[in-house]
Amino acid sequence: NLKLAPQARSQTANTRAEDFQSVQQSQLDTLALTVMHYNLIDDKTVAHSAIVQYIIDADPDVVGLSEVDTQVLYKDLKSAMSSLGYLDHCEAGTDQSSCSAIFYKKAKLVCVET
């Protein structure tokens, strides 16, 4: 489980979860998010760079990726997405060879619980 909260507008990207006690209700009411999901198991022929470009073109605040190969693809995506201003969380499957990954814009959201 991953819980995200809006990034407090007056604070830096290094905001701690405890700081969200002071987030104003008006900030919560005006939060708009774009969310995208992509299941990679159905599309193993797509190059890693094409997946990143697809995400760049959509410019989502949150990206959910299913069936991500943890050996190569996740590492490549994590590096590319980090350079674009995203943080990540990956929940590995039972066999540890794939994961469900969530990337979120650190300027807009902060992780308050994993």
ChimeraX attribute file (.defattr): number of C-alpha atoms within 10 A of each C-alpha:
attribute: neighborCount
match mode: 1-to-1
recipient: residues
	/A:1	7
	/A:2	11
	/A:3	10
	/A:4	15
	/A:5	16
	/A:6	20
	/A:7	26
	/A:8	20
	/A:9	11
	/A:10	8
	/A:11	11
	/A:12	11
	/A:13	15
	/A:14	10
	/A:15	17
	/A:16	13
	/A:17	14
	/A:18	8
	/A:19	12
	/A:20	15
	/A:21	7
	/A:22	8
	/A:23	15
	/A:24	10
	/A:25	8
	/A:26	8
	/A:27	12
	/A:28	13
	/A:29	8
	/A:30	9
	/A:31	12
	/A:32	10
	/A:33	12
	/A:34	10
	/A:35	13
	/A:36	16
	/A:37	14
	/A:38	16
	/A:39	13
	/A:40	17
	/A:41	13
	/A:42	10
	/A:43	10
	/A:44	12
	/A:45	8
	/A:46	10
	/A:47	11
	/A:48	16
	/A:49	12
	/A:50	10
	/A:51	15
	/A:52	16
	/A:53	13
	/A:54	12
	/A:55	17
	/A:56	12
	/A:57	9
	/A:58	13
	/A:59	15
	/A:60	16
	/A:61	18
	/A:62	22
	/A:63	20
	/A:64	17
	/A:65	18
	/A:66	18
	/A:67	19
	/A:68	25
	/A:69	18
	/A:70	19
	/A:71	11
	/A:72	12
	/A:73	15
	/A:74	20
	/A:75	13
	/A:76	15
	/A:77	19
	/A:78	19
	/A:79	13
	/A:80	16
	/A:81	19
	/A:82	16
	/A:83	10
	/A:84	14
	/A:85	13
	/A:86	21
	/A:87	20
	/A:88	18
	/A:89	17
	/A:90	21
	/A:91	17
	/A:92	16
	/A:93	13
	/A:94	8
	/A:95	7
	/A:96	11
	/A:97	13
	/A:98	21
	/A:99	20
	/A:100	19
	/A:101	21
	/A:102	20
	/A:103	22
	/A:104	23
	/A:105	21
	/A:106	22
	/A:107	18
	/A:108	20
	/A:109	22
	/A:110	22
	/A:111	19
	/A:112	16
	/A:113	10
	/A:114	10
